[in-house]
């Protein structure tokens, strides 16, 4: 049998100098180690969330911890007391304060209760806390790489100093 007139051509993609296809997506170009690190970061985040989420409704809607940021922002939302948001007030960091304020504005605009607001705000705190865990890992990794680089650069110089005979050994 003779092949049909419309030929199907086999496309052979030759690897470029880097060993990857030229049409490879960025996900294809990730190394195994990078993929494992992304999974590790996701697992760290999820592990933090799994540990902290079960107690998220503790004490709601009563005030059990007067120093919790959620209650301070709730006062600003319900009583329009914005003194807490003064730019000279550094009791709490700005990101969680304004993120919780925005969540509270949305929850109260939807007509939900204070308990719902507290739980939603604590979920924001869980997400921010999980991101802190991931950021801590990344900073520690970078610091470890820099320390390792510093030690590998320092060690040969230190060994050269040790290998040289001392002045007293030279003049014996």
NORGIVEN-V982477 format. One record per residue. N is the residue number from 1. PSI is psi in whole degrees, 0 to 359 (* if undefined). NEAR is the number of other ideal C-beta (glycine too) atoms within 12 Angstrom. Layout:
N_PSI_NEAR ; N_PSI_NEAR
//
This chain:
1_140_3 ; 2_140_5 ; 3_154_8 ; 4_165_7 ; 5_330_6 ; 6_107_6 ; 7_141_8 ; 8_120_8 ; 9_137_7 ; 10_124_6 ; 11_120_8 ; 12_120_7 ; 13_117_12 ; 14_140_11 ; 15_147_14 ; 16_189_12 ; 17_330_8 ; 18_356_11 ; 19_359_12 ; 20_156_18 ; 21_150_16 ; 22_337_14 ; 23_15_13 ; 24_142_15 ; 25_163_10 ; 26_329_10 ; 27_326_11 ; 28_332_17 ; 29_352_18 ; 30_141_16 ; 31_168_15 ; 32_320_10 ; 33_320_11 ; 34_320_15 ; 35_318_15 ; 36_322_13 ; 37_322_18 ; 38_319_19 ; 39_321_15 ; 40_316_19 ; 41_319_23 ; 42_318_19 ; 43_320_18 ; 44_316_26 ; 45_312_28 ; 46_323_19 ; 47_318_19 ; 48_316_25 ; 49_319_25 ; 50_325_15 ; 51_321_16 ; 52_332_23 ; 53_324_21 ; 54_331_11 ; 55_21_16 ; 56_335_25 ; 57_7_19 ; 58_125_18 ; 59_2_19 ; 60_147_24 ; 61_5_18 ; 62_163_14 ; 63_105_16 ; 64_329_15 ; 65_102_15 ; 66_342_13 ; 67_0_11 ; 68_137_24 ; 69_327_32 ; 70_318_40 ; 71_325_30 ; 72_316_29 ; 73_325_38 ; 74_320_35 ; 75_321_24 ; 76_324_27 ; 77_317_29 ; 78_324_19 ; 79_3_13 ; 80_38_11 ; 81_94_15 ; 82_12_18 ; 83_333_14 ; 84_334_26 ; 85_18_23 ; 86_138_14 ; 87_347_11 ; 88_0_8 ; 89_112_15 ; 90_31_11 ; 91_323_17 ; 92_152_25 ; 93_154_15 ; 94_321_19 ; 95_307_18 ; 96_324_29 ; 97_310_31 ; 98_328_23 ; 99_317_27 ; 100_324_39 ; 101_316_31 ; 102_319_21 ; 103_317_32 ; 104_320_35 ; 105_318_21 ; 106_315_19 ; 107_316_29 ; 108_330_23 ; 109_330_13 ; 110_356_13 ; 111_21_10 ; 112_170_19 ; 113_173_17 ; 114_324_25 ; 115_317_20 ; 116_319_25 ; 117_315_33 ; 118_316_35 ; 119_316_27 ; 120_320_32 ; 121_322_39 ; 122_329_37 ; 123_323_25 ; 124_319_30 ; 125_324_32 ; 126_315_29 ; 127_314_26 ; 128_321_29 ; 129_320_25 ; 130_321_27 ; 131_328_23 ; 132_321_21 ; 133_314_26 ; 134_316_26 ; 135_322_18 ; 136_318_18 ; 137_314_24 ; 138_321_20 ; 139_317_14 ; 140_322_15 ; 141_313_19 ; 142_320_14 ; 143_321_14 ; 144_319_14 ; 145_316_14 ; 146_320_14 ; 147_317_14 ; 148_318_14 ; 149_318_13 ; 150_317_14 ; 151_322_14 ; 152_331_14 ; 153_327_13 ; 154_322_14 ; 155_312_14 ; 156_322_12 ; 157_319_14 ; 158_321_14 ; 159_327_12 ; 160_323_10 ; 161_324_12 ; 162_324_11 ; 163_336_11 ; 164_138_12 ; 165_145_11 ; 166_169_11 ; 167_319_8 ; 168_326_7 ; 169_328_9 ; 170_331_8 ; 171_22_7 ; 172_*_7
//
